[in-house]
Amino acid sequence: MDRDTRARIAFAVGRVVSGTTKIGIYDHAERRHRILSGTCSRETIQVYDHHAATHIGGVGDGVNFRLYDHARGAHLTLTLNGTAFSGHDHGSGHHFSGIAHGAAIQFYDHGDDSWSHYTA
Protein backbone atom coordinates (compact mmCIF):
# COMPACT_ATOMS: atom_id res chain seq x y z
CA MET A 1 0.00 0.00 0.00
CA ASP A 2 1.33 3.44 -0.82
CA ARG A 3 1.92 6.18 1.78
CA ASP A 4 -0.97 8.32 0.55
CA THR A 5 -3.50 5.52 0.97
CA ARG A 6 -2.17 4.67 4.44
CA ALA A 7 -2.55 8.30 5.51
CA ARG A 8 -6.14 8.48 4.20
CA ILE A 9 -7.12 5.33 6.07
CA ALA A 10 -5.36 6.50 9.25
CA PHE A 11 -7.27 9.78 9.02
CA ALA A 12 -10.59 7.92 8.67
CA VAL A 13 -9.78 5.64 11.61
CA GLY A 14 -8.79 8.63 13.75
CA ARG A 15 -12.03 10.40 12.94
CA VAL A 16 -14.28 7.40 13.63
CA VAL A 17 -12.47 6.04 16.70
CA SER A 18 -11.53 9.29 18.47
CA GLY A 19 -14.26 11.51 17.09
CA THR A 20 -11.78 14.25 16.18
CA THR A 21 -12.91 16.89 13.69
CA LYS A 22 -9.46 18.29 12.92
CA ILE A 23 -8.50 18.94 9.32
CA GLY A 24 -5.67 16.73 8.20
CA ILE A 25 -3.22 14.40 9.82
CA TYR A 26 0.47 14.66 10.69
CA ASP A 27 2.65 12.02 8.99
CA HIS A 28 5.66 11.45 11.26
CA ALA A 29 7.70 9.54 8.65
CA GLU A 30 7.38 12.33 6.12
CA ARG A 31 7.48 15.06 8.78
CA ARG A 32 4.59 16.91 7.23
CA HIS A 33 0.97 17.75 7.75
CA ARG A 34 -1.35 16.21 5.17
CA ILE A 35 -4.45 18.25 4.37
CA LEU A 36 -7.37 15.80 4.48
CA SER A 37 -11.03 16.44 5.16
CA GLY A 38 -14.29 14.59 5.01
CA THR A 39 -17.13 12.91 6.82
CA CYS A 40 -16.30 9.84 8.86
CA SER A 41 -18.84 8.09 11.05
CA ARG A 42 -19.85 4.56 12.01
CA GLU A 43 -21.98 4.40 8.83
CA THR A 44 -19.97 6.22 6.18
CA ILE A 45 -16.41 7.22 5.38
CA GLN A 46 -15.62 9.96 2.86
CA VAL A 47 -12.03 11.27 2.95
CA TYR A 48 -10.78 13.89 0.52
CA ASP A 49 -7.03 14.35 0.01
CA HIS A 50 -6.50 18.00 -0.97
CA HIS A 51 -2.91 17.51 -2.16
CA ALA A 52 -3.63 14.51 -4.39
CA ALA A 53 -7.12 15.76 -5.36
CA THR A 54 -8.68 12.35 -4.80
CA HIS A 55 -10.73 10.52 -2.22
CA ILE A 56 -11.59 7.26 -0.47
CA GLY A 57 -15.19 6.53 0.33
CA GLY A 58 -17.62 3.84 1.32
CA VAL A 59 -20.15 2.57 3.81
CA GLY A 60 -20.15 0.42 6.90
CA ASP A 61 -22.22 -1.05 9.69
CA GLY A 62 -20.23 0.47 12.54
CA VAL A 63 -17.64 -2.31 12.51
CA ASN A 64 -17.04 -3.42 8.91
CA PHE A 65 -16.56 -0.97 6.04
CA ARG A 66 -16.36 -1.45 2.28
CA LEU A 67 -14.26 1.34 0.78
CA TYR A 68 -13.10 2.39 -2.66
CA ASP A 69 -9.83 4.23 -3.30
CA HIS A 70 -10.48 6.42 -6.34
CA ALA A 71 -6.79 7.29 -6.80
CA ARG A 72 -5.79 3.67 -7.38
CA GLY A 73 -9.12 2.22 -8.52
CA ALA A 74 -8.92 -0.32 -5.69
CA HIS A 75 -11.35 -1.73 -3.15
CA LEU A 76 -10.46 -1.91 0.55
CA THR A 77 -12.08 -3.44 3.59
CA LEU A 78 -11.74 -1.94 7.06
CA THR A 79 -12.78 -3.49 10.37
CA LEU A 80 -12.90 -1.50 13.61
CA ASN A 81 -12.65 -3.30 16.94
CA GLY A 82 -12.62 -0.73 19.73
CA THR A 83 -9.42 1.24 19.18
CA ALA A 84 -7.87 -1.48 16.99
CA PHE A 85 -8.39 -1.73 13.25
CA SER A 86 -7.53 -4.13 10.45
CA GLY A 87 -8.31 -4.52 6.81
CA HIS A 88 -7.36 -5.68 3.36
CA ASP A 89 -6.16 -3.64 0.40
CA HIS A 90 -7.45 -5.47 -2.65
CA GLY A 91 -5.28 -3.29 -4.90
CA SER A 92 -2.01 -4.51 -3.38
CA GLY A 93 -3.37 -7.82 -2.11
CA HIS A 94 -2.05 -7.16 1.40
CA HIS A 95 -3.49 -6.77 4.88
CA PHE A 96 -3.02 -3.86 7.25
CA SER A 97 -3.73 -3.32 10.93
CA GLY A 98 -3.13 -0.88 13.73
CA ILE A 99 -4.38 0.90 16.78
CA ALA A 100 -5.54 4.39 17.68
CA HIS A 101 -4.51 5.88 21.03
CA GLY A 102 -6.45 9.13 21.26
CA ALA A 103 -5.04 11.30 18.47
CA ALA A 104 -2.13 8.91 17.76
CA ILE A 105 -2.61 6.27 15.07
CA GLN A 106 -0.11 3.45 14.56
CA PHE A 107 -0.51 1.72 11.19
CA TYR A 108 1.13 -1.58 10.22
CA ASP A 109 1.30 -2.49 6.53
CA HIS A 110 1.76 -6.26 6.25
CA GLY A 111 2.79 -6.00 2.59
CA ASP A 112 5.65 -3.59 3.29
CA ASP A 113 6.33 -5.06 6.76
CA SER A 114 6.44 -1.49 8.04
CA TRP A 115 4.92 0.78 10.67
CA SER A 116 3.66 4.31 10.00
CA HIS A 117 2.79 6.79 12.74
CA TYR A 118 0.26 9.61 12.47
CA THR A 119 -1.27 12.22 14.75
CA ALA A 120 -4.81 13.38 14.04
Helices and strands as residue ranges (DSSP letters): H 3-18, E 25-27, E 32-34, E 36-40, E 44-49, E 54-60, E 64-69, E 74-81, E 84-89, E 94-101, E 104-109, E 114-119
